[in-house]
Amino acid sequence: MKRSSEAGLMVFWDYDTQWGGDRSRAGLGRRDWGGLEFPNTDKLLELHAAYSIPACFAVVGAAALPGDRPYHDPAQIRRIHESGHEVGSHSFRHEWLPGLTRLQVNGTLKASKDALEQCIGAPVTTFVPPYNQPFHYPRKLAFSLSERREAGRGHIDIRGLCRMLRENGYESCRIAYRPIWRQLLERLSGKSLSRPGRVEHIAGIACVQLNAPCGFGPGARAMLDRSVREGGLTVVYGHPHSLFTAGLQNIKALEPFLAYAAELVREGRLNVMLPRNLTAAPLAVNALAGAADA
């Protein structure tokens, strides 16, 4: 049997509020789901407490400023922190990072971190990029033609983002990229080649890569089972505003997933982790550590 420290789970919630709805890139223009973020997050806090599963809530920094819903709720962000979950940064106003200049990227990283830390009174060391972009990472043969087409040749890539994160005091980041060889093989086979992850150090930042479809359905469950069998990290995420809509982010998919994860924890077969653990408790993740990219 694998030791519990060899099988890990990280749960993220991307807390966009209406800042994210205003900047939807789904091709449908502005969306009005921002107000759902708040009551649904209250329900999420209940569920995570019931199953003793901590999560990282990646929060748009502007939501921590004084103001009213659907854009702001600093009191709820403090409750997230006080409930034992990690509060990470999700940029300041849910900006699409590849479309920003480096000066603008630096500005959103700094403003979000400052606003969140002032709100919760604790360090914010994890970053989650909106839309999971940039995807572009030439060092690992991952190329995003859409980012280059829309943002131009000078757009920021994953390594450049990590450098700026380190300069602004962040320590960890959730990333998503697919090398071109993997994209081709997946297209030919019709299957996902995702596997349990390892911590990847890029420009001094401890990175974890998404390796399950958005939500908590069969794909996320299968990856979790594989992590338990083989070791490695399962990284899953959802959006609070989607908790009662159709799809795999729905509570009907989430609650069985949390219950199953809690059972694995009780059996000593799974270690539920927060991104801040990657640097605060390095011994707990030695089995997950990957190669460094200085």
N, C-alpha and C positions, 0 to 999 in steps of 0.2 A: 504494500500500500504506500502511496505517496505521502510524505510528510505534509502537514497542513500548510507549511510555509511555501511549498512548491506549487500549490494550486491557489491562484488568487482571483478575486473578483473586484472590479471597480465599477461603481454605479455613478453616472453623471446625470444631472438634470440641467438643461440649458434654459435658464430663467430669463426670457427675453423681454417680457412686458410689452407694452405697445410700441416701445422703441424698435423692437424687432418686427412687429406688424407693419409699421410704417415703411420698413426697408425690405419687405419681402422680395425675394428674387425668384419666386415661383412663376413669374410671368403673368400674374393676375392683378398686379398693382397692390395698393395698400390693403392690408387685411385687418379686420376688427376683432381679433381674438385676444388682444392684450388684457382685457379685463378678466378673462378666465384664469389668468396666471395665479391670481391671489387666492380665491377659494379652493382651487385645485391644489395649490401648494399646502394649504392647511390640511387637506385630506392626505397628501403625501407624507406630511410630518407624522400624522397619526399612523399610517401604514408602516413607515420605516421604524417607528417606535415599537409597534406591535411585534415586528419580526426581528428587532435589534440589528438592523442592517443600516450602517451609516452610508451616506452618499456625499458627493461633491455637487453643490449647487453653483453652477457657473452663472454669475449674476452680471447683468449689464450695469456698469457703475453708476450711470445717471439715475437708475432706480433707487439708489441709496440716498439721493439728495432730498431735502424737504420738498414736499409737493403731494399731489393727490393721484389716486389711481385714475386711469390705467397706466400711467407712466412711472409713478413713484410709490414706494411703501417701505421706508426705512425700518419701521417697526417690525414688519414681517421678516426682513433680512436679518435683523437682530435675533428674532426667534429661531430662524434657521441655525444661526451660529450657536445660540444658547442650547439648542436641542442636541448638540454634539456633532453636527454635520460640518463639513468644510465649505466655506464660502470662497469661491474662486472668481476670477475676473473673466468677463465675456465681452471685453472692450467697453468703451464708454457709452456709445449709443448704437451698438450693434452694426458697426461699420464693416463693409466688405474690404478686408485688408489689402488684397492685391490691387485695388483701385486707388489706394492712398500713396502719397509720397512718403519717403522715410521720415520726414519731419512730422507728418500727420500720424503715422503709425506710432512714433514715439509719444506724440501727444495723447493719443487715446489710451495707450498702455499706462502712462503715468496718471492721467486724470481718473481712470477707472480704479486703479490701485489705491490712489489717495482717497477717493470718495468712499470706497468700501471699508478701508481701514479706519477712517474717521467714524463710520457708521457702527462697526462692530467692536472697535477698540482692540483689534488683534491683527497680526500680520496676514496679508493676503499674498500667497506665494505661487498659486497655480493659475495658469491661463488656458482658456479654451477659445480658439478662434471662431467667430461667427461663420456659419455655413461650412465649418470644418476646413476652411481654406486659409492659407494657400495649400494646394496639392503639389505644387511644383517643387521638386527636390532633385536637381540634376545629378548631384553626387551619388544618388542611389538609382539613377536612370528612371526617375519619375518626372514626366513632363506634362504640363497642362497647357494644351494649345488654346483652350478657351480663356485661361487667365492671360496668356500672352496676347491673344487677339483683342480682348476687351480692355486690358490694362496697359499694354505696351511692353516693350522689352525690359524696361527698368523696374518692373513690379517686384515686390518682395517675395522671396521663396522661403521654404521652411527653415533653412539654416540661417538666413538673414533675420527672420523673425526671432529665432532663438537667441541670436546675438543681442538683439534689442531687448528681449526679455531679461537676459542676464544683466544688461546695463541698467535696467529699471528695477532690479531687486527681486525678480521672479526666480523660482527654482524648478518648476515643473510645468509641463504642457501636454495637452492631449492633441494628437496629430492624426492625419489621415493622408496616406499617399500610397500609390500602387505603381511599382516599377513597370516599365513598358512590356517586359517579357511576361510578367504576370497577367497584365491586361490581355495580351494576345492568347496566352494559354487558357484563361478563363473564357474568352470568346470562343475558342475552338472547342473546349470541353463542355461549355454550358454550365460549369460548376464554379462555385467560389473556392479559391485556394487559401482562404484565410485560415490561420492556425493560432493556437494560444500564443500570446505575446511575451516579449521580454522588454525590460526597461532599456531604452535607447538613449544614450547621452549625446546630445547635439549641441555644440558650442557652449558647453557648461550647463545645459538644461536637461533634466531627467524627463524624457518623453515616453508616453504610452500611446500606442496606436489603436484606434478603433478596429475591432476585428469581428463585430457582429452587426447585423442589420439594425437600423434604428428601431427601437422598441424592445419587447420582451417576449417575443413569440418563439416558434420552434428553432429558428436560427440561433437566437441567444441561448436557449436551453441546450442545444447541441454543442455550442462552443464551450459552455460551462462544463458539460459532461466530459468533453475532450480535455479540458484543463485538469480536471480531477484525475483522469486516466494517465495523462502524459506529463503533467506539470505545466506551468505557464499561467499567463494572466488573461482573463476574459474582461473586456472593456465594453460596457453597454451604456446606452444613453437614451433619453427621451426628453419631451418638453411638457412641462406642467399643463400648458393650455390644451394639450391633446388628450388629457386623462379620460375624458368622457366622450370622445369622438370615436368614429370608426377607425379600425386599424390596430396595429400591434403595440402602440403606446397606451392603449386603453387599459383601464383598471382590471378588466377581465383577463388580460394577459399579464399585467404587472403582478397582481396578488399571488397567483400560483408560482410565478418566478421567485418572488421574495420568500415564499414559504419553502420552496425547494432549496434555495440558497441557505436559509436558516437551518434546515435539516442537515445539510452538508457541514455547516459550521459546527453544529452540536456533535456530529460524528467525528469531528477532528479532521475532516477531509478538505476543508476550504478555509482560506484566510481572506476575509473581507477587508480591503485596504482603502485608504484615502490617499490622494496624490501627495499630501504633505508628509505621509509616512515614508516616501521614497528617499527623503533626506533626513527626516527626524529620527527614523528607526531603520538605518541601513541594514542591520543584521537580519531584520525580518524579511528582506527582499533579496538577499544574496542569490537565492536560487533563480530569481527573475532577472538578474542583471545582465545587460547585453554589452556590446562593444561600444567604446567611446568614439565620438567624432569631435575632435577639438577644433 
